Amino acid sequence: MHFSFSSCRRGFTLLELLMVVGVIVIVISIAVLAINPDQRLGQARNDQRRSDLSAILNAFYQYSLHHNGTFPVALTSKDQEICKSKSDWSYGIPYDCKGLLSLESLTGSYLVKVPMDPLLSDSSHRKYRGTWYRIRKGATDNRITVTSSGSLLESVSSGKPQEISVSH
């Protein structure tokens, strides 16, 4: 029996390997585009914002129900940014809500702590005093609206400005 070198070939040619690698790259790029992690993370942050805004609004109305229709703080028809909870203040920075609306009277019974925008959980924003959530009362109908600034900032960078707000 005689075997020739050409009939007993082992391994793959360079062309075959390059074709397999090319197909794998194409499949991975399609999967990444389909999954789009940035968009998914943005949607998760927006869901958290909606939940936070609803919690703030519900806390106001629960307080109002228990206190004969009065609100814990003086709301105006002008947007007021909400101040962080005392528990979120750190690094030797004195607790100061000057120019911001403090909701400390709601924490404990109505809110575990004042929620803040998911983008503020980044360590680069720890010294920022606000939550990126704003609140206002309607001038004529006393309707309370809570809005997220973070969603607007994040969506502007993506080219699709979107403000998230909750009213009651």
C-alpha positions in Angstrom: 0.0 0.0 0.0 1.3 3.3 -1.0 0.2 6.6 0.5 1.1 9.9 -1.1 1.8 13.0 0.9 -1.0 14.9 -0.8 -3.7 12.4 0.1 -2.9 12.4 3.8 -3.2 16.1 4.5 -3.6 17.3 8.1 -4.9 20.6 9.5 -6.6 23.5 7.8 -5.3 25.9 5.2 -4.8 29.5 6.0 -7.7 30.4 3.7 -10.1 28.1 5.6 -9.0 29.5 8.9 -9.5 33.1 7.7 -13.0 32.3 6.4 -14.0 30.8 9.7 -12.7 33.8 11.7 -14.5 36.1 9.3 -17.8 34.3 9.8 -17.4 34.4 13.6 -16.6 38.2 13.5 -19.7 38.8 11.4 -21.9 36.8 13.8 -20.5 38.5 16.9 -21.0 42.0 15.4 -24.6 41.2 14.5 -25.2 39.9 18.0 -23.7 43.0 19.6 -25.8 45.3 17.4 -28.9 43.4 18.2 -28.3 43.4 22.0 -26.9 47.0 22.1 -25.7 47.2 25.7 -25.7 51.0 25.8 -29.3 51.1 24.9 -30.2 48.4 27.4 -28.4 50.2 30.2 -30.1 53.5 29.3 -33.5 51.8 29.4 -32.7 50.3 32.8 -31.6 53.7 34.1 -34.9 55.2 32.8 -36.9 52.5 34.5 -35.1 53.3 37.7 -35.9 57.0 37.2 -39.6 56.3 36.7 -39.6 54.2 39.8 -37.8 57.0 41.8 -40.2 59.7 40.5 -43.2 57.7 41.4 -41.8 57.0 44.9 -41.3 60.7 45.5 -44.7 61.6 44.2 -46.4 58.9 46.3 -44.5 60.0 49.4 -45.9 63.5 48.9 -49.4 62.3 48.6 -49.2 59.9 51.5 -47.9 62.7 53.7 -50.7 65.0 52.5 -53.3 62.3 53.4 -51.9 62.0 56.9 -51.6 65.8 57.4 -55.0 67.2 56.3 -54.0 68.0 52.7 -50.8 69.9 53.5 -47.4 69.2 52.0 -44.2 68.9 54.0 -42.4 71.6 52.1 -43.4 74.8 50.3 -43.8 73.8 46.7 -43.9 76.5 44.0 -44.8 76.5 40.3 -41.1 76.9 39.6 -39.0 73.7 39.2 -37.0 73.1 42.4 -34.2 70.5 42.4 -34.5 68.0 45.3 -31.6 67.8 47.7 -29.9 64.4 48.5 -30.6 62.6 51.8 -28.3 63.3 54.7 -27.1 59.7 54.4 -25.7 60.4 50.9 -23.5 63.2 52.2 -19.9 62.2 52.8 -16.3 63.1 52.5 -16.4 65.8 55.1 -18.9 68.0 53.1 -21.3 69.7 55.4 -25.0 68.9 54.8 -26.4 72.0 53.0 -29.5 72.1 50.9 -29.3 75.8 50.2 -31.0 76.5 46.9 -32.4 73.0 46.8 -35.6 71.4 48.2 -35.0 69.2 51.2 -37.3 66.2 51.6 -35.9 65.1 54.9 -39.4 65.4 56.5 -40.5 62.6 54.2 -37.6 60.2 54.9 -38.4 57.5 57.4 -42.2 57.2 57.3 -42.7 57.9 53.6 -39.4 57.4 51.9 -36.5 55.2 53.0 -34.2 57.8 51.6 -34.4 60.5 49.0 -33.8 58.7 45.6 -31.2 60.2 43.2 -30.6 59.8 39.5 -28.8 56.5 38.6 -26.0 58.5 36.9 -25.2 60.2 40.2 -24.1 56.9 41.7 -20.9 57.4 39.9 -18.1 58.5 42.3 -17.4 61.6 40.3 -20.7 63.1 41.4 -20.5 62.5 45.1 -19.9 66.1 46.0 -23.0 67.2 44.0 -25.7 68.3 46.4 -28.8 67.6 44.2 -30.5 64.5 43.0 -31.1 65.6 39.4 -34.8 65.2 40.2 -37.0 68.3 40.1 -40.5 69.0 41.5 -43.1 71.7 41.0 -46.7 72.3 41.8 -49.1 73.5 39.1 -49.9 77.2 39.4 -53.7 76.8 39.1 -54.5 73.1 39.7 -52.0 72.2 42.5 -50.9 69.2 40.5 -47.5 67.9 41.5 -45.0 67.0 38.8 -41.7 65.3 39.4 -39.1 65.3 36.6 -35.7 63.8 35.9 -32.9 66.0 34.6 -30.6 63.0 34.3 -32.8 61.4 31.6 -32.6 64.6 29.6 -28.9 64.9 29.9 -28.4 61.2 29.0 -30.8 61.4 26.0 -29.3 64.5 24.6 -25.9 62.7 24.2 -27.7 59.9 22.3 -29.5 62.4 20.0 -33.0 61.6 21.3 -34.0 64.2 24.0 -36.4 62.6 26.4 -37.6 64.0 29.7 -39.2 61.7 32.1 -41.8 63.1 34.4 -44.6 61.8 36.6 -47.6 63.8 37.6 -50.6 63.3 39.9 
